[in-house]
């Protein structure tokens, strides 16, 4: 189940890109704020289907002693020009998925005759995002700096859409149009 979001991202991106003209592929680094006091580094992959439509996938993780935490975020969105500024876009999307997996593996209990199995906790969240992006195109290449704010619901409260989590991402990607 932990490969659901990457597979969904790749298959949906391939389906849309096969219909698109001027597909843009890019990757880079990002910093993701997890509602704490510091941001975590993340890897980001970007697929631009058209000049207006895009998808992005973020992957990040960290370890706290016996606890490992991994997150995958997948967004589908659109760009819109801001007035007459040709290098700045507003970005928005009503679809943003997040998968967060926490694993507790107590190392001290591994020497016991019957050690307990690691505890896995996986949550799937749905939300939306809004942000801005500054970009510069160099022929077929595109350098982009973006800042997006994602709002997610709690998994058990998704029906009543109570905002429960936010993630802010700052990303720097370089892409090429193929």
N, C-alpha and C positions, 0 to 999 in steps of 0.2 A: 504494500500500500504506500510505502514511502516514495515510490517512483511515480505516483499518480500525477502530481503537478508538472514535473519535467516532461513526462510523456504527453500530457495534455497540451503543454506549451509547444512542444515540437510538432505534434500532429496538426494542431490548429494553425500554427504559423506556416507549416508546409502547405496546408490546404489553401489558405488565403494567399500565400506568396505565389502559388501556381497560377492564380488569377490576376496577380498584380503586375504592373509595368514599373520597372525601376525599383526592384526590391533592394532594401538597404539592410546590411548585416553589420552589427557592431558589438563590441565588448569593452569592458573597462572595469574600473573600481568604483566602489561606493562606500559611503558611511551611513549606517542605519541607526537611528535613535530609537531604542526600545523602551521609551517612557522612563528612562533612567537619567543619570547625570552625565553619561558619556555615550558616545556613538561607537558602534562596532564596525570593523571593516567587513566588506562583503564583495563578492564577485557579481557582476551584472552582465547580462546578454540582452541585446536589443535587436528587434526585427522591425523594420519599417516597411509596412505593406505598400503604402502609398505615401505621398507627402503629408497627408492628414492622419492616417491610421498607423498605430504601432502597438507592439507588445514588448514588455520587459520582464525579465526574470532575475530575481536577486537570490543569492544563497549565502548564508552566514551561519556561524556557529561558535560556541565557546565551551570551555570545560571549567567546572568549579569542583575540583577534587573528584569525588565519586559521581558527580552529576555532569552529564553532557547534554548540551542543548543545541539543536539544529533547527533552522528556519528556512523555508523557501517561500518566496513571495512572487506572484505572477500577476501582472497587470495588463489589461487591454484598454487602450485609450485613444484619444484623438488630440491633435494639435490644432490650434487656431491662432492666427496672427493677432498681434496686439497693435492696433492702429496702423501707422505707417512704418513701424520698426521692422525691418527685414531680418534682423538677427535675433529676435525675441519672440517666443511663443508662449501661450498659456496652454497647459495640458490638463485634461480632465478625463475621467472614466468612471462609469457606474459599476464596472466589474473589476474587482481585485480579490485574488484568492491568497490565503496564507495558510501554510502548513507548519505547525510548530511541534517538534518532537523532543521530549525530555526523557533521558535514560538515567536511572539510578543504578549503579553497579558498585556495591560495597566491596572494596578490595580486601578488607580485613576478614570477611567471612569466607573467602575463597579457600582458606586452609582447613575449614571444617569438613567433616566427612560428607555431609549433604548440603553444599552451599546453596543459598537461595538464588533463583534466577534473577537476572536484572529486571527492573521494573521499567516498562515503557509506557509513556503517556503521549498520545498524539492528538492534536486538536486541529480542526479545519475551520477556517473563518472566511466570511464573505464580507466585502465592503466596497468602498469607492475611494477615489483620490482626486486631488487637485494640486496643480503645481505650475512652475514656470521653467522655461528652458532657454538658454542662450546658446547659439550655435554659429559656426563658421564653416562654410563649404569651400573646399579646395579641389575643384574639378569633380572627380568621382568620390572624393573623401569628405567626411563630415566629422567635425569635432564638436561635441555637445557637452554642456555643463547644465545639469538640471537639479531642481529642488522640488520634491513632491511630498505631500502630506497625505497619508492613508488613514482611513477610519474603518475599523472592523467591529463586528458584533461578536458577542460571546457565542460559542457553539450551541449551548443549551438555551439561548434566548434569541436565536436567529429569527424566529417567527415574529417576535414583537419588535425586532430591529432596535435594540438598545445598544448605543455605541459603547464599547467596552475597552477598545484598545486602539492606540494610534501608533503609527510608525512614520517617522520622517526620514526621507532618503535624500542624500546629496550624491549625485553620480557624475562621473566623468567618463565618457565613452568616445571611442573613435570608430567610425564605420566606413564602409565602402558600398557604393551602389553597383549592383551587378546586373 
